[in-house]
């Protein structure tokens, strides 16, 4: 991976990690009921409240999709970033796993948007999204960009070796040309 791309990938991973931590700890929604009572919740406080109210399944599901999946995806990307010398086959398997995790990346943002919409539509409370949701969405987007950068680097053809030889693909592409040139040389 080139120096500039490697630096960019490192920056993306660090920025996504910071955004994820901020997205989980900063307030994500403010609910105001009857113009008087206001509740402000972060993702972590929502998980805590769900656990306290014995909604274990819901708390575990949100924790899995909001905390565990993004963290595992960032750890995978960090592993791919730090272990640049692994073979292409193993790297491809790791990228498939990250791709599978990425399918679930925007699920919480969608769920939160639906909660805000439901609260406003039913007039139960006035719901306002707070900075935490934007940080979380930023973490998801930065992770997607970092994944795309790693995937792009993995799909690039291998560079030629240090001995000055060519890679396999250029050697195979040159074979038909050699046959044509040798046939012309025999004909003349």
N, C-alpha and C positions, 0 to 999 in steps of 0.2 A: 504494500500500500504506500502510495506516495507520501512525502512529508507533510504537505499541505492538507491532504485528505485525512491523514492520520490525526493531525492536530484538530481538524474540524470535527472528526468523529469523537475525539476525546472531549472537546468542548460541548458537543451535543449530549453526550452521556452525562457529563457533570451537570449541565443545565437541566436536563430531564429529571435527574435525581433531586436537585434543589426544588424544582417545580412540583415534583411528586410529594416531597415532604411538606412543602407549603400548602399544596392542595389538600392534603389530609389533615392539616392542623389549623389552617385559617378558616374562618366562618364561610360556609358555602350557601347558606340560606337564612333569611330572616323572616319569621312568621309573625304577623301582627293580627291579633284577634280583637274584635270590637273596638278598634282604635286605641286600646289601652295596653293590653298585655302583649309584650314582645318577647319572642324567643329567638336567639341566634344560635345556630348549630354548625359545627364543623363535622367532617366525615367521622372523625374519631368520637366526638360526643354523640353522634347518632348511633354509632355502634355500641357505645357504652349504655345509652338509654334503651336500646333494643335488648341488650343483654340483661339489664336490670328488670325490664318488664317481661322477662322469660320468653322473648321471641328469639330463641336460640337459632333456629333454622334460618330465619331472615338475617340475623346478625352474621351468621357464618357465611351465608351466600354473599352478602355485601362485602364482608371482609375478604373473601376469596377473590372476588372480581375487582374490588377497589384497592386492596392492599397487596395481596399475595401475587396475583398475576402481573401487575405492573412492576413489582419489585423483582420477581423472577426474570421477567423480560430484560430489565436493566442489568441484572447480574449476568445473564447470558451474553448480552451485548458487551459488557465489560470483559467477560471471559474471552470472547472472540477478539476484542480489541487488544487484550494483553497477550494472547497466544496466537500471534500472526503466523507462526511457522508450522501449524498443523496442516495435515494433508487436505486436499480439496474434498475428498469423500466425507471425511469427518466434519469438515466445515459445512458442507451441504446438509448433513443430518441435523447439525445444530441450528442452521437457518430454518429448516422445516419446522423444528420445534418452536422457534421464536415466531414463525409465521402462524402456527396454530394458536399460540397465546395471543397474538395480535388481533385475531378475529373478535376477541372479547374486549378489546381496549376501550371502545367508546360506549360500552354498555351502561356504565354508571352515569356518564354525562347525559345519556338519553333518559335514564330513569329519573334523574334529578330534574331534567326539563319537564318530564311528565308530572312529577310531584308539584312543581311550581305551577304548571298549567292547571292541574286538578284543583289546587287550592284557590287559584284565582277564578276558575270557572264555576266552582260550587259556592263561592263567596263565603267559605268557612273561615278563611283568613287571607290577609294580603301577604303574598309571598314575593320576596325580592331576592334575586340571586346576588351572592356576595363574591369577593375576590377569590375565595378558595376554589370555586368551580372553574374560574378562568385559569387558575394555576394548574388545576388538575387536567383540564383540557390541553393546556400548553405542554404538560408533561407527556401526555399521550401523543400529541403531534410531534414533539421533539424526538420521542422514542421511535416513532414511525419514520422520521427523516433519518435517524441514525441507522435503523434497520435497512432502509433503502440504500444507504451509502455502503454498508457492509455487504449487502446482497449484490450491488453493482460491482464492487471490487472482487467478489467471489466469481462472478460470471465472466470477468475479463480473462483473455487468454494468458497463459503463463508466460513470463518474460523469458528471453533466451538466457542460457546459462553463461557463466563467466568465461568459459573457454572460447568464446567467440562463435560457437556453433549456433545453429538456428533451432527454433522449437520444432516439435513434431509436425505441427500443422503446416508450417511453411515448407518443410521437407516433403510432405505428401503433395502439396500443391505444385512443387517444382518437378515431380516425377513425369507428368504428361509432357511438360515442356522439354525435358531431356529426351523423351522418346521421339518427339517431333524433330528435334535438332539432330539426333543420331540417324533418323530415317533420311533426312535431307543430306546429311554428310555421306551416307552410303549411296544415295542416288547420284551424287555429283562426282 
